[in-house]
Amino acid sequence: DTDRALVLLEEYCKKLRKPEEQQLKKAIRKVMGIFKSSLFQALLGSFTKKPTRYGPTYQPSSPVALACDVLGCPKD
């Protein structure tokens, strides 16, 4: 849920006060801006159940996964 993610990210950002945490805070605020954008909301709306000849498949709708794709998050 995007709204819940935004609330959690905002709470976390409030805890980031040290100078060395400011880069992380900036990155989190960038992700929050993406979550709030109309483009991102439209993309979320496009990830729905899609019929195939083998039955319905579900496209991923994780905002975090999509944000990582957009921002280029490191892979484990």
Distance bins in CASP14 RR format, pairs under 12 A and 6 or more apart:
PFRMAT RR
TARGET T0000
AUTHOR 0000-0000-0000
RMODE 2
METHOD distances of the structure
MODEL  1
1 7 0 0 0 0 1 0 0 0 0 0 0
1 8 0 0 0 0 0 1 0 0 0 0 0
1 35 0 0 0 0 0 1 0 0 0 0 0
1 44 0 0 0 0 0 1 0 0 0 0 0
1 61 0 0 0 0 0 1 0 0 0 0 0
1 62 0 0 0 0 0 1 0 0 0 0 0
1 63 0 0 0 0 1 0 0 0 0 0 0
1 64 0 0 0 0 0 1 0 0 0 0 0
2 8 0 0 0 0 0 1 0 0 0 0 0
2 9 0 0 0 0 0 1 0 0 0 0 0
2 31 0 0 0 0 0 1 0 0 0 0 0
2 32 0 0 0 0 0 1 0 0 0 0 0
2 33 0 0 0 0 0 1 0 0 0 0 0
2 34 0 0 0 0 0 1 0 0 0 0 0
2 35 1 0 1 0 0 0 0 0 0 0 0
2 36 0 0 0 0 1 0 0 0 0 0 0
2 37 0 0 0 0 0 1 0 0 0 0 0
2 40 1 0 0 1 0 0 0 0 0 0 0
2 41 1 0 0 1 0 0 0 0 0 0 0
2 43 0 0 0 0 0 1 0 0 0 0 0
2 44 1 0 0 1 0 0 0 0 0 0 0
2 45 0 0 0 0 0 1 0 0 0 0 0
2 47 0 0 0 0 0 1 0 0 0 0 0
2 61 0 0 0 0 1 0 0 0 0 0 0
2 62 0 0 0 0 0 1 0 0 0 0 0
2 63 1 0 1 0 0 0 0 0 0 0 0
2 64 0 0 0 0 1 0 0 0 0 0 0
2 66 0 0 0 0 0 1 0 0 0 0 0
2 67 0 0 0 0 0 1 0 0 0 0 0
3 9 0 0 0 0 0 1 0 0 0 0 0
3 10 0 0 0 0 0 1 0 0 0 0 0
3 32 0 0 0 0 0 1 0 0 0 0 0
3 35 0 0 0 0 1 0 0 0 0 0 0
3 36 0 0 0 0 1 0 0 0 0 0 0
3 41 0 0 0 0 0 1 0 0 0 0 0
3 44 0 0 0 0 0 1 0 0 0 0 0
3 63 0 0 0 0 1 0 0 0 0 0 0
4 10 0 0 0 0 0 1 0 0 0 0 0
4 11 0 0 0 0 0 1 0 0 0 0 0
4 35 0 0 0 0 0 1 0 0 0 0 0
4 63 0 0 0 0 1 0 0 0 0 0 0
4 64 0 0 0 0 0 1 0 0 0 0 0
5 11 0 0 0 0 0 1 0 0 0 0 0
5 12 0 0 0 0 0 1 0 0 0 0 0
5 28 0 0 0 0 0 1 0 0 0 0 0
5 31 0 0 0 0 1 0 0 0 0 0 0
5 32 0 0 0 0 1 0 0 0 0 0 0
5 33 0 0 0 0 0 1 0 0 0 0 0
5 34 0 0 0 0 0 1 0 0 0 0 0
5 35 1 0 0 1 0 0 0 0 0 0 0
5 36 0 0 0 0 0 1 0 0 0 0 0
5 40 0 0 0 0 0 1 0 0 0 0 0
5 44 0 0 0 0 0 1 0 0 0 0 0
5 62 0 0 0 0 1 0 0 0 0 0 0
5 63 1 0 1 0 0 0 0 0 0 0 0
5 64 1 0 0 1 0 0 0 0 0 0 0
5 65 0 0 0 0 0 1 0 0 0 0 0
5 66 0 0 0 0 0 1 0 0 0 0 0
5 67 0 0 0 0 1 0 0 0 0 0 0
6 12 0 0 0 0 0 1 0 0 0 0 0
6 13 0 0 0 0 0 1 0 0 0 0 0
6 28 0 0 0 0 0 1 0 0 0 0 0
6 29 0 0 0 0 0 1 0 0 0 0 0
6 31 0 0 0 0 1 0 0 0 0 0 0
6 32 1 0 1 0 0 0 0 0 0 0 0
6 33 0 0 0 0 1 0 0 0 0 0 0
6 34 0 0 0 0 0 1 0 0 0 0 0
6 35 1 0 1 0 0 0 0 0 0 0 0
6 36 1 0 0 1 0 0 0 0 0 0 0
6 37 0 0 0 0 0 1 0 0 0 0 0
6 40 0 0 0 0 0 1 0 0 0 0 0
6 41 0 0 0 0 0 1 0 0 0 0 0
6 63 0 0 0 0 1 0 0 0 0 0 0
6 64 0 0 0 0 0 1 0 0 0 0 0
6 67 0 0 0 0 0 1 0 0 0 0 0
7 13 0 0 0 0 0 1 0 0 0 0 0
7 14 0 0 0 0 0 1 0 0 0 0 0
7 32 0 0 0 0 0 1 0 0 0 0 0
7 35 0 0 0 0 0 1 0 0 0 0 0
8 14 0 0 0 0 0 1 0 0 0 0 0
8 15 0 0 0 0 0 1 0 0 0 0 0
8 28 0 0 0 0 0 1 0 0 0 0 0
8 31 0 0 0 0 0 1 0 0 0 0 0
8 32 0 0 0 0 0 1 0 0 0 0 0
8 35 0 0 0 0 0 1 0 0 0 0 0
8 63 0 0 0 0 0 1 0 0 0 0 0
8 64 0 0 0 0 0 1 0 0 0 0 0
9 15 0 0 0 0 0 1 0 0 0 0 0
9 16 0 0 0 0 0 1 0 0 0 0 0
9 24 0 0 0 0 0 1 0 0 0 0 0
9 25 0 0 0 0 0 1 0 0 0 0 0
9 27 0 0 0 0 0 1 0 0 0 0 0
9 28 1 0 1 0 0 0 0 0 0 0 0
9 29 0 0 0 0 1 0 0 0 0 0 0
9 30 0 0 0 0 0 1 0 0 0 0 0
9 31 1 0 0 1 0 0 0 0 0 0 0
9 32 1 0 1 0 0 0 0 0 0 0 0
9 33 0 0 0 0 1 0 0 0 0 0 0
9 34 0 0 0 0 0 1 0 0 0 0 0
9 35 1 0 0 1 0 0 0 0 0 0 0
9 36 0 0 0 0 0 1 0 0 0 0 0
9 63 0 0 0 0 0 1 0 0 0 0 0
9 64 0 0 0 0 1 0 0 0 0 0 0
9 67 0 0 0 0 0 1 0 0 0 0 0
10 16 0 0 0 0 0 1 0 0 0 0 0
10 25 0 0 0 0 0 1 0 0 0 0 0
10 28 0 0 0 0 1 0 0 0 0 0 0
10 29 0 0 0 0 1 0 0 0 0 0 0
10 31 0 0 0 0 0 1 0 0 0 0 0
10 32 1 0 0 1 0 0 0 0 0 0 0
10 33 0 0 0 0 0 1 0 0 0 0 0
10 35 0 0 0 0 0 1 0 0 0 0 0
10 36 0 0 0 0 0 1 0 0 0 0 0
11 28 0 0 0 0 0 1 0 0 0 0 0
11 32 0 0 0 0 0 1 0 0 0 0 0
12 21 0 0 0 0 0 1 0 0 0 0 0
12 24 0 0 0 0 1 0 0 0 0 0 0
12 25 0 0 0 0 1 0 0 0 0 0 0
12 27 0 0 0 0 0 1 0 0 0 0 0
12 28 1 0 0 1 0 0 0 0 0 0 0
12 29 0 0 0 0 0 1 0 0 0 0 0
12 31 0 0 0 0 0 1 0 0 0 0 0
12 32 0 0 0 0 0 1 0 0 0 0 0
13 21 0 0 0 0 1 0 0 0 0 0 0
13 22 0 0 0 0 0 1 0 0 0 0 0
13 24 0 0 0 0 1 0 0 0 0 0 0
13 25 1 0 1 0 0 0 0 0 0 0 0
13 26 0 0 0 0 1 0 0 0 0 0 0
13 27 0 0 0 0 0 1 0 0 0 0 0
13 28 1 0 1 0 0 0 0 0 0 0 0
13 29 1 0 0 1 0 0 0 0 0 0 0
13 30 0 0 0 0 0 1 0 0 0 0 0
13 31 0 0 0 0 0 1 0 0 0 0 0
13 32 1 0 0 1 0 0 0 0 0 0 0
13 33 0 0 0 0 0 1 0 0 0 0 0
14 21 0 0 0 0 0 1 0 0 0 0 0
14 25 0 0 0 0 1 0 0 0 0 0 0
14 28 0 0 0 0 0 1 0 0 0 0 0
14 29 0 0 0 0 0 1 0 0 0 0 0
15 21 0 0 0 0 1 0 0 0 0 0 0
15 24 0 0 0 0 0 1 0 0 0 0 0
15 25 0 0 0 0 1 0 0 0 0 0 0
15 28 0 0 0 0 0 1 0 0 0 0 0
16 22 1 0 0 1 0 0 0 0 0 0 0
16 23 0 0 0 0 1 0 0 0 0 0 0
16 24 1 0 0 1 0 0 0 0 0 0 0
16 25 1 0 1 0 0 0 0 0 0 0 0
16 26 0 0 0 0 1 0 0 0 0 0 0
16 27 0 0 0 0 0 1 0 0 0 0 0
16 28 1 0 0 1 0 0 0 0 0 0 0
16 29 0 0 0 0 1 0 0 0 0 0 0
17 24 0 0 0 0 0 1 0 0 0 0 0
17 25 0 0 0 0 1 0 0 0 0 0 0
18 24 0 0 0 0 1 0 0 0 0 0 0
18 25 0 0 0 0 1 0 0 0 0 0 0
19 25 0 0 0 0 0 1 0 0 0 0 0
21 27 0 0 0 0 0 1 0 0 0 0 0
21 28 0 0 0 0 1 0 0 0 0 0 0
22 28 0 0 0 0 0 1 0 0 0 0 0
22 29 0 0 0 0 0 1 0 0 0 0 0
23 29 0 0 0 0 0 1 0 0 0 0 0
23 30 0 0 0 0 0 1 0 0 0 0 0
24 30 0 0 0 0 0 1 0 0 0 0 0
24 31 0 0 0 0 0 1 0 0 0 0 0
25 31 0 0 0 0 0 1 0 0 0 0 0
25 32 0 0 0 0 0 1 0 0 0 0 0
26 32 0 0 0 0 0 1 0 0 0 0 0
26 33 0 0 0 0 0 1 0 0 0 0 0
27 33 0 0 0 0 0 1 0 0 0 0 0
27 34 0 0 0 0 0 1 0 0 0 0 0
27 67 0 0 0 0 0 1 0 0 0 0 0
27 68 0 0 0 0 0 1 0 0 0 0 0
27 71 1 0 0 1 0 0 0 0 0 0 0
27 72 0 0 0 0 0 1 0 0 0 0 0
27 73 0 0 0 0 1 0 0 0 0 0 0
28 34 0 0 0 0 0 1 0 0 0 0 0
28 35 0 0 0 0 0 1 0 0 0 0 0
28 64 0 0 0 0 0 1 0 0 0 0 0
28 67 0 0 0 0 0 1 0 0 0 0 0
28 71 0 0 0 0 0 1 0 0 0 0 0
29 35 0 0 0 0 0 1 0 0 0 0 0
29 36 0 0 0 0 0 1 0 0 0 0 0
30 36 0 0 0 0 0 1 0 0 0 0 0
30 37 0 0 0 0 0 1 0 0 0 0 0
30 40 0 0 0 0 0 1 0 0 0 0 0
30 67 0 0 0 0 1 0 0 0 0 0 0
30 70 0 0 0 0 1 0 0 0 0 0 0
30 71 1 0 0 1 0 0 0 0 0 0 0
30 72 0 0 0 0 0 1 0 0 0 0 0
30 73 0 0 0 0 0 1 0 0 0 0 0
31 37 0 0 0 0 0 1 0 0 0 0 0
31 40 0 0 0 0 1 0 0 0 0 0 0
31 63 0 0 0 0 1 0 0 0 0 0 0
31 64 0 0 0 0 1 0 0 0 0 0 0
31 66 0 0 0 0 0 1 0 0 0 0 0
31 67 1 0 1 0 0 0 0 0 0 0 0
31 68 0 0 0 0 1 0 0 0 0 0 0
31 69 0 0 0 0 0 1 0 0 0 0 0
31 70 0 0 0 0 1 0 0 0 0 0 0
31 71 1 0 0 1 0 0 0 0 0 0 0
31 72 0 0 0 0 0 1 0 0 0 0 0
31 73 0 0 0 0 1 0 0 0 0 0 0
32 40 0 0 0 0 0 1 0 0 0 0 0
32 63 0 0 0 0 0 1 0 0 0 0 0
32 64 0 0 0 0 0 1 0 0 0 0 0
32 67 0 0 0 0 1 0 0 0 0 0 0
32 71 0 0 0 0 0 1 0 0 0 0 0
33 39 0 0 0 0 0 1 0 0 0 0 0
33 40 0 0 0 0 1 0 0 0 0 0 0
33 41 0 0 0 0 0 1 0 0 0 0 0
33 63 0 0 0 0 0 1 0 0 0 0 0
33 67 0 0 0 0 1 0 0 0 0 0 0
33 70 0 0 0 0 0 1 0 0 0 0 0
33 71 0 0 0 0 0 1 0 0 0 0 0
34 40 1 0 1 0 0 0 0 0 0 0 0
34 41 0 0 0 0 0 1 0 0 0 0 0
34 43 0 0 0 0 1 0 0 0 0 0 0
34 44 0 0 0 0 0 1 0 0 0 0 0
34 63 0 0 0 0 1 0 0 0 0 0 0
34 64 0 0 0 0 0 1 0 0 0 0 0
34 66 0 0 0 0 1 0 0 0 0 0 0
34 67 1 0 1 0 0 0 0 0 0 0 0
34 68 0 0 0 0 0 1 0 0 0 0 0
34 69 0 0 0 0 0 1 0 0 0 0 0
34 70 1 0 0 1 0 0 0 0 0 0 0
34 71 1 0 0 1 0 0 0 0 0 0 0
34 72 0 0 0 0 0 1 0 0 0 0 0
35 41 0 0 0 0 1 0 0 0 0 0 0
35 43 0 0 0 0 0 1 0 0 0 0 0
35 44 0 0 0 0 1 0 0 0 0 0 0
35 62 0 0 0 0 0 1 0 0 0 0 0
35 63 1 0 1 0 0 0 0 0 0 0 0
35 64 0 0 0 0 1 0 0 0 0 0 0
35 66 0 0 0 0 1 0 0 0 0 0 0
35 67 1 0 0 1 0 0 0 0 0 0 0
35 70 0 0 0 0 0 1 0 0 0 0 0
35 71 0 0 0 0 0 1 0 0 0 0 0
36 44 0 0 0 0 0 1 0 0 0 0 0
36 63 0 0 0 0 0 1 0 0 0 0 0
36 67 0 0 0 0 0 1 0 0 0 0 0
37 43 0 0 0 0 1 0 0 0 0 0 0
37 44 0 0 0 0 0 1 0 0 0 0 0
37 63 0 0 0 0 0 1 0 0 0 0 0
37 66 0 0 0 0 0 1 0 0 0 0 0
37 67 0 0 0 0 0 1 0 0 0 0 0
37 70 0 0 0 0 0 1 0 0 0 0 0
38 44 0 0 0 0 0 1 0 0 0 0 0
38 45 0 0 0 0 0 1 0 0 0 0 0
39 45 0 0 0 0 0 1 0 0 0 0 0
39 46 0 0 0 0 0 1 0 0 0 0 0
39 66 0 0 0 0 0 1 0 0 0 0 0
39 70 0 0 0 0 1 0 0 0 0 0 0
40 46 0 0 0 0 0 1 0 0 0 0 0
40 47 0 0 0 0 0 1 0 0 0 0 0
40 61 0 0 0 0 0 1 0 0 0 0 0
40 63 1 0 0 1 0 0 0 0 0 0 0
40 64 0 0 0 0 0 1 0 0 0 0 0
40 66 1 0 0 1 0 0 0 0 0 0 0
40 67 1 0 0 1 0 0 0 0 0 0 0
40 69 0 0 0 0 0 1 0 0 0 0 0
40 70 0 0 0 0 1 0 0 0 0 0 0
40 71 0 0 0 0 0 1 0 0 0 0 0
41 47 0 0 0 0 0 1 0 0 0 0 0
41 61 0 0 0 0 0 1 0 0 0 0 0
41 63 0 0 0 0 1 0 0 0 0 0 0
41 66 0 0 0 0 0 1 0 0 0 0 0
42 66 0 0 0 0 0 1 0 0 0 0 0
43 59 0 0 0 0 0 1 0 0 0 0 0
43 60 0 0 0 0 0 1 0 0 0 0 0
43 61 0 0 0 0 1 0 0 0 0 0 0
43 62 0 0 0 0 0 1 0 0 0 0 0
43 63 0 0 0 0 1 0 0 0 0 0 0
43 65 0 0 0 0 0 1 0 0 0 0 0
43 66 1 0 0 1 0 0 0 0 0 0 0
43 67 0 0 0 0 0 1 0 0 0 0 0
43 69 0 0 0 0 0 1 0 0 0 0 0
43 70 0 0 0 0 1 0 0 0 0 0 0
44 59 0 0 0 0 0 1 0 0 0 0 0
44 60 0 0 0 0 0 1 0 0 0 0 0
44 61 1 0 0 1 0 0 0 0 0 0 0
44 62 0 0 0 0 1 0 0 0 0 0 0
44 63 1 0 0 1 0 0 0 0 0 0 0
44 64 0 0 0 0 0 1 0 0 0 0 0
44 65 0 0 0 0 0 1 0 0 0 0 0
44 66 1 0 0 1 0 0 0 0 0 0 0
44 67 0 0 0 0 0 1 0 0 0 0 0
45 59 0 0 0 0 1 0 0 0 0 0 0
45 61 1 0 0 1 0 0 0 0 0 0 0
45 63 0 0 0 0 0 1 0 0 0 0 0
45 66 0 0 0 0 0 1 0 0 0 0 0
46 59 0 0 0 0 1 0 0 0 0 0 0
46 60 0 0 0 0 0 1 0 0 0 0 0
46 61 0 0 0 0 1 0 0 0 0 0 0
46 66 0 0 0 0 0 1 0 0 0 0 0
47 57 0 0 0 0 0 1 0 0 0 0 0
47 58 0 0 0 0 1 0 0 0 0 0 0
47 59 1 0 1 0 0 0 0 0 0 0 0
47 60 1 0 0 1 0 0 0 0 0 0 0
47 61 1 0 1 0 0 0 0 0 0 0 0
47 62 0 0 0 0 1 0 0 0 0 0 0
47 63 0 0 0 0 1 0 0 0 0 0 0
47 65 0 0 0 0 1 0 0 0 0 0 0
47 66 0 0 0 0 1 0 0 0 0 0 0
47 69 0 0 0 0 0 1 0 0 0 0 0
48 56 0 0 0 0 1 0 0 0 0 0 0
48 57 0 0 0 0 0 1 0 0 0 0 0
48 58 0 0 0 0 1 0 0 0 0 0 0
48 59 1 0 0 1 0 0 0 0 0 0 0
48 60 0 0 0 0 0 1 0 0 0 0 0
48 61 1 0 0 1 0 0 0 0 0 0 0
49 55 0 0 0 0 1 0 0 0 0 0 0
49 56 1 0 1 0 0 0 0 0 0 0 0
49 57 1 0 0 1 0 0 0 0 0 0 0
49 58 1 0 1 0 0 0 0 0 0 0 0
49 59 1 0 0 1 0 0 0 0 0 0 0
49 61 0 0 0 0 0 1 0 0 0 0 0
50 56 1 0 0 1 0 0 0 0 0 0 0
50 57 1 0 1 0 0 0 0 0 0 0 0
50 58 1 0 0 1 0 0 0 0 0 0 0
50 59 1 0 0 1 0 0 0 0 0 0 0
50 60 0 0 0 0 0 1 0 0 0 0 0
50 61 0 0 0 0 0 1 0 0 0 0 0
51 57 1 0 0 1 0 0 0 0 0 0 0
51 58 0 0 0 0 0 1 0 0 0 0 0
51 59 0 0 0 0 0 1 0 0 0 0 0
52 58 0 0 0 0 0 1 0 0 0 0 0
52 59 0 0 0 0 0 1 0 0 0 0 0
59 65 0 0 0 0 0 1 0 0 0 0 0
59 66 0 0 0 0 0 1 0 0 0 0 0
60 66 1 0 0 1 0 0 0 0 0 0 0
60 68 0 0 0 0 0 1 0 0 0 0 0
60 69 0 0 0 0 1 0 0 0 0 0 0
62 68 0 0 0 0 1 0 0 0 0 0 0
62 69 0 0 0 0 1 0 0 0 0 0 0
63 69 0 0 0 0 0 1 0 0 0 0 0
63 70 0 0 0 0 0 1 0 0 0 0 0
63 71 0 0 0 0 0 1 0 0 0 0 0
64 70 0 0 0 0 0 1 0 0 0 0 0
64 71 0 0 0 0 0 1 0 0 0 0 0
64 73 0 0 0 0 1 0 0 0 0 0 0
65 71 0 0 0 0 0 1 0 0 0 0 0
65 72 0 0 0 0 0 1 0 0 0 0 0
65 73 0 0 0 0 1 0 0 0 0 0 0
65 75 0 0 0 0 0 1 0 0 0 0 0
66 72 0 0 0 0 0 1 0 0 0 0 0
66 73 0 0 0 0 0 1 0 0 0 0 0
67 73 1 0 0 1 0 0 0 0 0 0 0
68 74 0 0 0 0 1 0 0 0 0 0 0
68 75 0 0 0 0 1 0 0 0 0 0 0
68 76 0 0 0 0 0 1 0 0 0 0 0
69 75 0 0 0 0 0 1 0 0 0 0 0
END
